[in-house]
Amino acid sequence: MQKIIEETNAITWFEIPVTDMNRAVKFYETILDIKMDVKFMEETNEEVSFFPFTGAEIRATSGRVSGVLVRNNRTEPSGKGITVYLNANPSIQEVIAKVEPAGGKIILAKTKIQAGCVAMIFDTEGNRVGLFANA
């Protein structure tokens, strides 16, 4: 286990629960200036929308991290618990400026930390989500 963590990232995948997939996709596409496609996964009986990633596949040993918005009957949006930080490079301020017009809420404005800058938001579903940028 230690060898994998030294060679890659400890986090390989994340899921952000949603109740309204179309609303959530529109929110994240707007604030991050990305394109997401909604798919129904018959194997798990859930609706997902993937965040963009490079490479043909995501594996624990690849060092790549990605995730999905997910709508199912096992999870629900929450402002409590683990926080996922999304990449807001090259300008965290540009991302923050889009949050409230897109229906979200800023709960921690741009804050400088040793490694760069962070902010914290609530998305349209009520999830607390972090933003991170190098500057």
C-alpha positions as CSV (number, residue, x, y, z in Angstrom):
1,M,0.0,0.0,0.0
2,Q,2.7,2.5,0.9
3,K,4.4,2.0,-2.5
4,I,1.3,2.9,-4.4
5,I,0.8,6.1,-2.3
6,E,4.4,7.1,-2.9
7,E,4.1,6.6,-6.7
8,T,0.6,8.0,-7.2
9,N,-2.1,9.9,-5.3
10,A,-3.9,8.5,-2.2
11,I,-7.2,9.6,-3.7
12,T,-8.2,8.0,-7.0
13,W,-11.9,8.6,-7.3
14,F,-14.7,10.7,-5.8
15,E,-18.5,10.9,-6.1
16,I,-20.5,14.0,-5.4
17,P,-24.1,13.0,-4.6
18,V,-26.9,15.0,-6.3
19,T,-30.7,15.0,-6.3
20,D,-31.2,16.9,-9.6
21,M,-28.6,15.8,-12.1
22,N,-29.4,18.4,-14.8
23,R,-29.2,21.2,-12.3
24,A,-25.9,19.9,-10.8
25,V,-24.3,19.4,-14.2
26,K,-25.3,22.9,-15.3
27,F,-23.8,24.3,-12.1
28,Y,-20.4,22.5,-12.5
29,E,-20.2,23.1,-16.2
30,T,-20.8,26.8,-15.5
31,I,-18.4,27.4,-12.7
32,L,-15.5,25.2,-14.0
33,D,-16.1,25.9,-17.7
34,I,-16.2,22.2,-18.6
35,K,-18.5,19.8,-20.4
36,M,-20.1,16.8,-18.6
37,D,-22.2,14.0,-20.1
38,V,-24.9,12.2,-18.2
39,K,-25.1,8.4,-18.4
40,F,-27.2,5.8,-16.7
41,M,-25.2,2.9,-15.3
42,E,-27.4,-0.2,-15.4
43,E,-24.9,-2.3,-13.3
44,T,-25.2,0.0,-10.3
45,N,-28.7,1.5,-11.1
46,E,-27.5,5.1,-10.9
47,E,-27.2,8.2,-13.0
48,V,-23.7,9.6,-13.3
49,S,-21.9,12.5,-15.0
50,F,-18.2,12.3,-15.3
51,F,-15.8,15.2,-14.6
52,P,-13.3,15.4,-17.5
53,F,-10.1,13.4,-17.2
54,T,-7.2,12.6,-19.4
55,G,-6.2,9.0,-20.3
56,A,-8.3,6.1,-21.4
57,E,-9.0,4.9,-17.9
58,I,-8.5,5.8,-14.2
59,R,-6.7,3.3,-12.1
60,A,-5.2,3.5,-8.6
61,T,-1.8,3.0,-10.1
62,S,-2.1,5.7,-12.8
63,G,-1.8,8.6,-10.4
64,R,-4.9,10.2,-12.1
65,V,-7.8,11.4,-10.1
66,S,-11.3,11.9,-11.3
67,G,-14.9,11.4,-10.3
68,V,-18.6,11.8,-11.0
69,L,-21.8,13.5,-10.0
70,V,-24.0,10.6,-8.9
71,R,-27.7,10.2,-8.4
72,N,-28.8,7.0,-6.7
73,N,-30.8,5.8,-3.7
74,R,-27.7,5.1,-1.5
75,T,-26.3,8.6,-1.1
76,E,-27.5,12.1,-0.6
77,P,-26.0,15.6,-0.7
78,S,-24.4,16.9,2.5
79,G,-22.6,19.9,3.9
80,K,-21.0,17.6,6.5
81,G,-18.2,15.1,6.3
82,I,-15.4,14.7,3.8
83,T,-14.6,17.7,1.5
84,V,-13.5,17.2,-2.1
85,Y,-11.3,20.0,-3.5
86,L,-11.8,20.6,-7.2
87,N,-9.1,22.1,-9.5
88,A,-9.9,25.8,-10.0
89,N,-6.7,26.6,-11.9
90,P,-5.7,28.9,-13.5
91,S,-7.9,31.4,-11.6
92,I,-9.7,30.5,-8.5
93,Q,-11.3,34.0,-8.5
94,E,-12.9,33.4,-11.9
95,V,-14.4,30.2,-10.6
96,I,-15.6,31.8,-7.4
97,A,-17.2,34.7,-9.4
98,K,-19.5,32.1,-11.2
99,V,-20.7,30.3,-8.1
100,E,-23.6,32.5,-6.9
101,P,-24.9,33.4,-10.4
102,A,-25.0,29.6,-11.1
103,G,-27.1,29.0,-7.9
104,G,-24.4,28.1,-5.4
105,K,-23.2,29.8,-2.2
106,I,-19.7,30.9,-1.2
107,I,-18.9,29.9,2.4
108,L,-15.2,30.6,2.4
109,A,-13.8,33.3,0.1
110,K,-10.4,32.9,-1.6
111,T,-7.9,32.2,1.2
112,K,-4.2,32.0,0.7
113,I,-2.5,28.9,2.1
114,Q,1.1,27.8,1.8
115,A,0.5,25.6,-1.3
116,G,-1.8,28.1,-3.1
117,C,-5.4,29.3,-2.6
118,V,-8.6,27.6,-1.4
119,A,-12.2,28.5,-1.2
120,M,-15.3,26.6,0.0
121,I,-18.7,26.6,-1.6
122,F,-22.1,24.9,-1.4
123,D,-23.2,23.6,-4.7
124,T,-26.8,23.7,-6.0
125,E,-27.5,20.3,-4.3
126,G,-26.2,21.3,-0.8
127,N,-22.8,19.7,-1.0
128,R,-19.9,21.5,0.6
129,V,-17.1,21.5,-2.0
130,G,-13.6,22.9,-1.9
131,L,-11.8,24.8,-4.7
132,F,-8.0,24.8,-5.0
133,A,-5.7,26.7,-7.3
134,N,-1.9,27.2,-7.3
135,A,-2.3,31.0,-7.0
